[in-house]
């Protein structure tokens, strides 16, 4: 009898090991599919319909937004997307229904709009860190601040932060110490610009120490905020303004011979811990805060989309000829390139929009009403998701995980 139970125990142990290997192999083989808890959210130029793509099984769902042409931004938690209606002075949030617990993802409900809103004038610039979402309202110079703990509170309104700023096309960044770096201007569209550090009540904690030309684009790692800027109001040269959470500020100049350009989009690649700057006329550049240098990653003049992947490991550059270039940010090395879409008209008002996970790139094509899903190992288009007539905005939300609570 003891021998029988011993043999049975060995059999069960071997079976468990076999099943475990099968599961590991299944996870490994799933690299040809998207993560189960990753979603793609798309808005349309003319329709108020939002389309959510589930790339894991290829299905789509639609939701009625308030207005068309919604700008979409994923929150730092990756659970929510902010939905900005700039022309209608309204902000909503969309909930993926997923919540990350590091080693697995919980289903917290169905995909739906949250309850919280913001009504600042001309909400334009969005940033998120931790549980907070921050919006700069170009029309009145205020900031709207929302916390995810209140996103489903009935009747909730985002907090208004009034720092006494003149309305302008502004930008801001959240520091880990709870303060914010925010731009100031003498009037809308006018230079010089400055950046000051404020608290949640709008009080200045650190005044500006650097006067620069027009600012556009910024990102933060929580301790440093990097803003693309011209060096002076004359706009004859550019660089980036680095603002630290303790108020210290410095300018890093563009490379020699760069010309009268600024890096108008700034990204922070979290996994690689690197800042990237981009401007279509000059390409994509690494911003090194340690050496105070800006160096080229891609120095072409034909790129119109430049994005860091979802985790911040790679940089993707899409050029007008339809070529996608993929760079490893650990080495700043080009690892893949190839044509993935047709040519794009440089004068088009709405061009294709790019985002990417560690497995796939997603490109919304306004002319075909599709989102193309492209395998980043082969650069082959695996699926053409039909979404709406003219998809012009796209963001990712959810998580790069296929492990659920009971898996």
N, C-alpha and C positions, 0 to 999 in steps of 0.2 A: 504493500500500500504506500509506504514511504517513497519507494522507488517510482511508483506511478505518479505521485504528486510532484516528485522532483522532476520527472520527465515533462510533466504538464507545465511546470514553472519555466523550464528551459524553453519549451515550445512557445509559451506566451511571450517570453523575453525576446526570443528570436523574431516572433511576429511583430512585436512592437518596434524592434529595430528596423525591420523590413519596411513597415508602414512609415516610419520616420524618414527612411531614405527615400521612399516614394514621395512623401510630402516635400522633402528638400528638393528632389528632382523636379517636382511640379512647380515649385517656386522658381527654380532656375529656368525651366522651360518657359515660364510666363513672361520672360523678357521680350517675347514677341507680341505680348499684349500690354495694354496700359494697366497701371495700378487700379485695383478695384474701387478705391475710395477717392479717385481723382475725377474732377468734373471740369468741363469747359463751358463758360457762360458767354453768350454772344448777344449784342444788341444791333438793331437795324437802323438804317438812315431814315426810313419813312414810316415804318410800322412801330407801334409801341410794344410789340411782342419781344420778349426775351426768350432765347432758346438755350436750354441746358443740354449739353452732349454728355452722355456716359460712354466714354471711349472703350471701356472694358467690354461692354456687350453691344456697342454700336447703336444704342437707342437714343432718342431725343425726347425732351419734354418742353412744353412751352408755358410761359407765364405772362400775364398781362401787366406790364409796367404802366407808369402814369403817362409817359410821353415817349416819343421816338428819340433816337440819337442820344441815348443815355451813355455817359462815360462810366466805365466799369473799372474798379480797383479792388484788389484782394487785400484783406486785412492781414496784419502780421500773424495772427493766430491761424490763418488760412481757412478758417471755418466760414467766414462771411465775405461778401463782396459789397462794397459801397457802390450805390447807383446814384450818379450825379446828373441832374437835369439843369444844366447851366442856364439855359434861357428862361427857365420857369422858377428859378430860385428855390430849388427843392433838392433834398438829399434823402434817400431811403437806404436800407440795407437788405441784402438777400442772404438767407441762411441756407447753406448746403445741407444741413441736417447732420453733419459729421462732427465728432469731437475727438481729438487725438489724445491718447494716453501713452504716448511714446512707443510702447511695444505693440500697441493695437489701436484700432479706431472703433469708437462706439457710434451707433446710429441713435441720434438724439431726437429724431423726428423726421418729418418729410421736408423736402425743399420748399421754401416759402419766404415771403417778405417778412421782415421784422416789423416791430411797432414803432420804433424810434424814428424821428425825422429831424431835419435841420432846415431852416428857412432863411439863411443868410443870402445876401444879394450876390448873384453870379458866382456860385460855388465852383471853383476851378481846380485848385491844387490840392491833392490828397496825399497824406502820409499816415503810416500806422506803425506803432511800436508797442509790444506787449499786448495789453488788452485795450489800448487806446487807439482811436481813429481821429485824425485832425484834418480839417479842411480850411483852406484860405479862401475867403470870400472877396473876390476882386472888386465887387460893386460897392462894398462899404468898409473894406479894410479890416474886418473882424475875422476871428477864427471860430470855427465850430468844433467842439470837443465831445466825443462820445466814448462811453465805456461799454464793453460787450456785456457786462452784467445787467445793463439796462436795455439791451437791444430788443427784448421781447416784453418790456414793460408798457402796458397800454397807455397811450397818450404821452409817452416820454419824448422830450425834446433835448437835443444836444445842447450842452452848455455853450454860451456865447462868451468869448474872451475878447475884450475890447482894450487894446493897448494904445489907443489914440492914434492909430496909423492912418495916413491919408490913403484913400482907395487907390489901388494900383494892381498890376499883374504880379502878385506876390508869391512867395514860397516860404516854406518853414520846415523845420526838422525837430524831432523829439529826442531829447537826451535821456539817458538812463537815470539821471538824478532828478527827473521830474520837471525840468525846465525846457524851454523851447527856443530855438534860434529862428528868428523871423525877419524878413526883409522890410525895409522902409524906403520910401521914395518921396521927393518933393511934390510930385503930382503924377497922375496916371500917365504912363509912357515917358516919363522924364527921368533924367539922370542928374546928379550922381545918386547911386543907391548905397545903402548901408545894411548891416545885419546887427540886430541887438538880441540879447537873451532876456526872456521874460519868464515869469512864473504863471501859474494857472489862473491868477486873477488879473493878468495883464501888466503887472508891475515889472519894470525893468530891473533885472538883477545884475546885468553887465551891459554897459553902454557900448556902442560901436567904437572901434578904434581904427577902422579902415574905411576909406571912401573909395568906391569903385564905380565903374560904369554900369550899364544895365545888366541885371542878374536874370538868369533863366536856368532852371534845372538844379536839383540838389539831391543829396542822399546823406545818410548818417550810419555810423556803426555804433551809435549810442554814446560815444565820447567825443567824436569829431563830426561836424557837419561840413560838407563840401558843396560849394555853390559855383556853378559856371558863371563867369562874369567877364566883361570887358575891364581892362585895367583902369580906364578913365572914361569920363563922359564923352570924350572925343571918339571913342570906339575904334581906335586905330590898332589896338592889340588886345589880346585876351589872356585868360588863365583861369585859375580857380581860387576862390576865397575859402580858406579853411578857418572854421570857427570852432573852438574847443568849448566844452561845457563850463570851463572856468572863466570863459570870456576872452581868452587869448585869441588873436586873429593874425593871419598872415596870408600873403598872396603867393601862389605858385604860378610862374609864367608858362605859357605855352612854349613848345619847342621853337628854336630859332628858325626863322623863315616861315612860320605858320601863317602870318598875314593877319588881316583884320577880321578874325573870326573868334568866336568863343565856343566852348563845349556846352551846347544848349540842353543836353540831357546827361544827367549824372546817375550812375547806378552803383549800388553796393552789393558785391557778390559775397553773401554771408559765409558759405562754406570755404571759399578761397580766401576770405578776409581781404578783399581788394576792392578799390574804387575804380570805376571805369567811366570815361567821358566820351561823348559821341556828338558829332555834328555831321550832317549829311554831306556837306561840301568838302570835308577833310578826313572823315573816317572815325575809327574807334581807338581810344588811347588809354593806357594804364596810368593811373594817378598814384604815385608813390609818396605817401606822407612822410616816410622815414628819410628818403633822400631829397625830398622836395623837387621831384622831377616828373615830367609828363612825357611818356614815350609811346610810339605807335604800336598798335596791335595789327590794325588794318588801316593803311593810309590811302585807300582809294577814294575817289570822288563820286562814286556811283551807288553808294549804300543808302537805302532809305529806311531800313529797319535794323535796329541793333538791340538785342535783349540778352540779359543774363537768364540762364535757365532757373527753374523753380527753386532749386536748392542753393544755387550760386556756385556751381562747379565749372560751368562752361559759358562761353560767350557765343552767341549766334548772330551773324551778320548776313542780311539779305540785300542783294543788289538789284538794280533795275533790269539786268539781263536775266533775272530769275535764278541766279546762283546763290546757294546757301553755303556759308562758310562756318565751320564749327571749331572753336578754339578751346583748348584745355587751359583753364586759368591757373592751374598749379605751375605750369611751365610756360604759359603764354604762347603755346605752339599750336599751329593749325593741324587739326587731326582729321577733318573731313571737309570735302567741298564737292559740289555738284549742282547741276541745274534741277530745281524742284518744281518751279512754276514757269509760266510764260513770261515774256517781257512786260514791264510795267511802264506806263506813260509817266514821264517825269512831271508833267503838268497836271496830272489827275488830282482832283480835290481829295478823293478818298482812295488811298492806296491799300494794298493788302496789309494785314496786321499779323504780327508774329508773336507767339509765345512758345515755350518749350518745357517739357519735363526732362528727366534723365534718359527717357526712352524715345520720346516722340516730339517732333515739332508740329505745331498747329498754325495754319495760315488761313485767315479769313479772306475770301476773295469777293469783293463787292460786285464784281461784274458777272459772277456766276451763281451767287447765292449759296456758296458752299464753304465749308471749312475742310481743308485738306490735312489729313493726318499723315505725317512723314516719319518713317523709321529712321532714327539717327544713326543706326549701324550701317544701313544700306543706302540711305537717302531715297528709298523708294516710297512712293505714295501708297499707303496700305488701304486707306479709306477716304472717300469723298463724302463728307456728311452734308446733306442738304439741310439748310437751316431756314433762312428767310430770303426775301428778294434781294436785299442789299445789306449784307452784314458788314458793319464798319467799325465795331468795337469788340474786343475779345479779351477775356481774362481767364486765368486758371483759379480754381478753388478746390478745397478738399486736400487730400494727403497722398503722398507717394508711398502708399502702403496697401497691401491686400490682406492684412491680418485683422480680422474682426474680433469682437469680444469673445466669441465662443469657438474661434478657430484653433 
